[in-house]
């Protein structure tokens, strides 16, 4: 199934961009891309989104392995029935594995994309995080569309 190829592409791009950041920027170094909107900022996170559960690697290992198993099960079982479902699960899988590799090898995740909205600095993220987010949004869209389709067939 080509969904695993999507996940692999996410993992490769994620790991490559993180490697570029680690090799070329000092920790906390900032490169302004679009003034007042987008920076490349070398950052490390030993927790989840927004630093939640910082330093609890055993928890992340356990949860991520469980999520990966569940995602692969759903891809195998239901991915062939819907492109939208398959793509959304593949994006989540690729993102989960991308950050899992960082946690496993370095006990922290490399983040580097920083967006700014006025005075608000959105938490710094990476390709895996973006893939997870897009995958979850597409999964919500799939559930909404599938629910509408199911309700339309019931009388």
Protein Blocks (a to p, Z undefined) as FASTA:
>chain_A
ZZlmmmmmmmmmmmmmmmmmmmmpcehiacdfbghkaccdddddfbdehhiaghilmlmm
mmmmmmmmmmmmmmmmmmmmpmklmmmmmmmmmmmmmmmmmmmmnopacdfbdcdehjac
cddddfklmmmmmmmmmmmmmmmmmmmmmmmmpZZ
